């Protein structure tokens, strides 16, 4: 998972490949596009550092939250001063995943089992992406964490979902 520091806008088509962007440049907007993945916005008011991350299951598992916090710290932020908000993402109820997802998470991070439930009807695991991202934010030392609690799949008239 890669977080980049932006000092100025990139020319069209020349933006680096990254899952997150952070900046201290006044007037430079940061953002991410998501559908069912979780957008996460970050801010350290005192250091005047902002960031945005795209946290899907892959990015969250591979450390995009921690990479974003580290990039912000590089610019003067302190984790305990960072506020983060998790935007609309697919909810656990709607996010059925294959058993290979569960196996991969358990192999890399056994305690992540807390973010999976088994659907009684299908027998398939369902993943709590927003909850997992929130846990990664807490482990990274982020001082204030909010989750909008909006499901991209369940609120199809307001939000976009790939499903």
C-alpha positions as a Markdown table, in Angstrom:
| # | Residue | x | y | z |
|---|---|---|---|---|
| 1 | Unk | 0.0 | 0.0 | 0.0 |
| 2 | Unk | 1.4 | 3.3 | -1.1 |
| 3 | Unk | 0.8 | 6.8 | 0.3 |
| 4 | Unk | 2.3 | 9.8 | -1.6 |
| 5 | Unk | 3.0 | 13.3 | -0.5 |
| 6 | Unk | 1.7 | 16.0 | -2.8 |
| 7 | Unk | 3.3 | 19.4 | -2.8 |
| 8 | Unk | 1.6 | 20.7 | -6.0 |
| 9 | Unk | -1.0 | 19.3 | -8.5 |
| 10 | Unk | 0.3 | 16.8 | -11.0 |
| 11 | Unk | -0.1 | 17.3 | -14.7 |
| 12 | Unk | -3.0 | 15.4 | -16.3 |
| 13 | Unk | -2.1 | 11.7 | -16.7 |
| 14 | Unk | 1.1 | 12.0 | -14.6 |
| 15 | Unk | -0.2 | 11.2 | -11.1 |
| 16 | Unk | 1.7 | 8.5 | -9.4 |
| 17 | Unk | 0.1 | 5.1 | -8.6 |
| 18 | Unk | -1.0 | 5.3 | -5.0 |
| 19 | Unk | -3.7 | 4.3 | -2.5 |
| 20 | Unk | -3.5 | 7.5 | -0.5 |
| 21 | Unk | -2.4 | 11.1 | -0.8 |
| 22 | Unk | -1.3 | 13.6 | 1.9 |
| 23 | Unk | -0.4 | 17.3 | 1.7 |
| 24 | Unk | 0.3 | 20.5 | 3.6 |
| 25 | Unk | -0.2 | 22.7 | 0.6 |
| 26 | Unk | -3.0 | 25.2 | 1.2 |
| 27 | Unk | -5.7 | 25.0 | -1.5 |
| 28 | Unk | -4.6 | 21.7 | -2.8 |
| 29 | Unk | -7.5 | 19.3 | -2.6 |
| 30 | Unk | -7.0 | 15.6 | -1.9 |
| 31 | Unk | -9.6 | 12.9 | -2.5 |
| 32 | Unk | -10.2 | 9.3 | -3.6 |
| 33 | Unk | -12.8 | 7.6 | -5.7 |
| 34 | Unk | -14.5 | 4.5 | -4.3 |
| 35 | Unk | -17.5 | 2.4 | -4.7 |
| 36 | Unk | -17.7 | -0.4 | -2.1 |
| 37 | Unk | -14.2 | 0.2 | -0.7 |
| 38 | Unk | -13.8 | 2.6 | 2.2 |
| 39 | Unk | -12.7 | 6.2 | 1.7 |
| 40 | Unk | -10.8 | 7.5 | 4.7 |
| 41 | Unk | -10.2 | 11.2 | 5.2 |
| 42 | Unk | -7.5 | 12.4 | 7.7 |
| 43 | Unk | -6.6 | 15.7 | 9.3 |
| 44 | Unk | -4.2 | 17.1 | 11.8 |
| 45 | Unk | -5.3 | 20.6 | 12.4 |
| 46 | Unk | -2.3 | 21.7 | 14.4 |
| 47 | Unk | 0.2 | 20.5 | 11.7 |
| 48 | Unk | -2.1 | 21.6 | 8.9 |
| 49 | Unk | -1.8 | 18.2 | 7.2 |
| 50 | Unk | -4.7 | 16.5 | 5.4 |
| 51 | Unk | -4.9 | 13.1 | 3.7 |
| 52 | Unk | -7.2 | 10.8 | 1.8 |
| 53 | Unk | -6.9 | 7.0 | 1.4 |
| 54 | Unk | -8.7 | 4.3 | -0.6 |
| 55 | Unk | -9.0 | 1.4 | 1.8 |
| 56 | Unk | -10.3 | -1.8 | 0.2 |
| 57 | Unk | -9.7 | -5.1 | 1.8 |
| 58 | Unk | -6.3 | -5.5 | 0.1 |
| 59 | Unk | -5.1 | -2.0 | 0.9 |
| 60 | Unk | -6.3 | -2.2 | 4.5 |
| 61 | Unk | -4.7 | -5.6 | 5.0 |
| 62 | Unk | -1.4 | -4.4 | 3.4 |
| 63 | Unk | -1.2 | -1.3 | 5.6 |
| 64 | Unk | -2.7 | 1.7 | 3.7 |
| 65 | Unk | -3.9 | 3.2 | 7.0 |
| 66 | Unk | -0.5 | 3.0 | 8.6 |
| 67 | Unk | 1.2 | 4.3 | 5.4 |
| 68 | Unk | -1.0 | 7.3 | 5.3 |
| 69 | Unk | -0.4 | 8.1 | 9.0 |
| 70 | Unk | 3.4 | 7.7 | 8.4 |
| 71 | Unk | 3.3 | 10.1 | 5.4 |
| 72 | Unk | 1.4 | 12.6 | 7.6 |
| 73 | Unk | 3.9 | 12.2 | 10.4 |
| 74 | Unk | 6.7 | 12.9 | 7.8 |
| 75 | Unk | 5.0 | 16.3 | 7.3 |
| 76 | Unk | 4.7 | 17.1 | 11.0 |
| 77 | Unk | 1.5 | 15.4 | 12.1 |
| 78 | Unk | 1.3 | 13.4 | 15.3 |
| 79 | Unk | -0.9 | 10.3 | 15.3 |
| 80 | Unk | -2.7 | 11.3 | 18.5 |
| 81 | Unk | -3.8 | 14.6 | 16.9 |
| 82 | Unk | -5.1 | 13.0 | 13.7 |
| 83 | Unk | -8.8 | 12.9 | 13.2 |
| 84 | Unk | -10.0 | 10.3 | 10.6 |
| 85 | Unk | -13.5 | 9.6 | 9.2 |
| 86 | Unk | -14.4 | 6.4 | 7.3 |
| 87 | Unk | -16.9 | 7.3 | 4.5 |
| 88 | Unk | -19.5 | 5.2 | 2.8 |
| 89 | Unk | -18.5 | 1.6 | 2.2 |
| 90 | Unk | -20.1 | -1.8 | 1.7 |
| 91 | Unk | -21.5 | -3.0 | 5.1 |
| 92 | Unk | -20.7 | -6.4 | 6.6 |
| 93 | Unk | -24.3 | -7.5 | 6.0 |
| 94 | Unk | -23.9 | -6.9 | 2.3 |
| 95 | Unk | -20.2 | -7.9 | 1.9 |
| 96 | Unk | -20.1 | -11.6 | 1.3 |
| 97 | Unk | -16.6 | -12.9 | 0.5 |
| 98 | Unk | -15.2 | -16.2 | -0.4 |
| 99 | Unk | -13.5 | -18.4 | 2.2 |
| 100 | Unk | -10.2 | -17.6 | 0.6 |
| 101 | Unk | -10.5 | -14.0 | 1.9 |
| 102 | Unk | -11.0 | -15.3 | 5.4 |
| 103 | Unk | -8.1 | -17.7 | 5.1 |
| 104 | Unk | -5.8 | -14.9 | 3.8 |
| 105 | Unk | -6.7 | -12.6 | 6.6 |
| 106 | Unk | -6.3 | -15.3 | 9.3 |
| 107 | Unk | -2.9 | -16.3 | 7.8 |
| 108 | Unk | -1.6 | -12.7 | 8.0 |
| 109 | Unk | -3.5 | -11.4 | 11.0 |
| 110 | Unk | -5.2 | -14.1 | 13.2 |
| 111 | Unk | -7.0 | -11.5 | 15.3 |
| 112 | Unk | -8.9 | -10.3 | 12.2 |
| 113 | Unk | -11.4 | -13.1 | 12.7 |
| 114 | Unk | -13.4 | -10.6 | 14.8 |
| 115 | Unk | -14.3 | -8.9 | 11.5 |
| 116 | Unk | -15.9 | -11.9 | 9.9 |
| 117 | Unk | -19.3 | -13.5 | 10.5 |
| 118 | Unk | -20.8 | -16.5 | 8.7 |
| 119 | Unk | -24.0 | -16.0 | 6.9 |
| 120 | Unk | -26.6 | -18.5 | 8.2 |
| 121 | Unk | -28.2 | -18.9 | 4.8 |
| 122 | Unk | -25.3 | -19.2 | 2.5 |
| 123 | Unk | -22.7 | -20.3 | 4.9 |
| 124 | Unk | -20.3 | -17.8 | 3.4 |
| 125 | Unk | -18.2 | -15.3 | 5.4 |
| 126 | Unk | -19.2 | -11.6 | 5.5 |
| 127 | Unk | -16.4 | -9.1 | 6.1 |
| 128 | Unk | -16.7 | -5.9 | 8.2 |
| 129 | Unk | -14.5 | -3.6 | 6.1 |
| 130 | Unk | -15.3 | -0.4 | 7.9 |
| 131 | Unk | -14.8 | -2.0 | 11.3 |
| 132 | Unk | -11.5 | -3.5 | 10.2 |
| 133 | Unk | -10.3 | -0.1 | 8.9 |
| 134 | Unk | -11.4 | 1.5 | 12.2 |
| 135 | Unk | -9.3 | -1.0 | 14.1 |
| 136 | Unk | -6.3 | -0.3 | 11.9 |
| 137 | Unk | -6.7 | 3.4 | 12.5 |
| 138 | Unk | -6.9 | 2.8 | 16.3 |
| 139 | Unk | -3.7 | 0.6 | 16.2 |
| 140 | Unk | -2.0 | 3.3 | 14.2 |
| 141 | Unk | -2.6 | 5.7 | 17.1 |
| 142 | Unk | -5.1 | 7.9 | 15.4 |
| 143 | Unk | -6.6 | 10.2 | 18.1 |
| 144 | Unk | -10.2 | 10.6 | 16.8 |
| 145 | Unk | -12.0 | 8.1 | 14.6 |
| 146 | Unk | -15.5 | 8.4 | 13.1 |
| 147 | Unk | -17.4 | 6.1 | 10.8 |
| 148 | Unk | -20.3 | 7.5 | 8.8 |
| 149 | Unk | -21.9 | 4.0 | 8.9 |
| 150 | Unk | -23.3 | 4.4 | 5.4 |
| 151 | Unk | -23.6 | 1.3 | 3.2 |
| 152 | Unk | -22.9 | 1.7 | -0.5 |
| 153 | Unk | -24.8 | -1.4 | -1.4 |
| 154 | Unk | -27.8 | -0.8 | 0.9 |
| 155 | Unk | -28.3 | 2.8 | -0.1 |
| 156 | Unk | -28.3 | 2.4 | -3.8 |
| 157 | Unk | -30.4 | 5.6 | -4.5 |
| 158 | Unk | -27.8 | 7.8 | -2.7 |
| 159 | Unk | -24.5 | 5.9 | -3.2 |
| 160 | Unk | -22.8 | 3.9 | -5.9 |
| 161 | Unk | -21.9 | 0.2 | -5.6 |
| 162 | Unk | -20.2 | -2.2 | -8.0 |
| 163 | Unk | -22.5 | -5.0 | -6.8 |
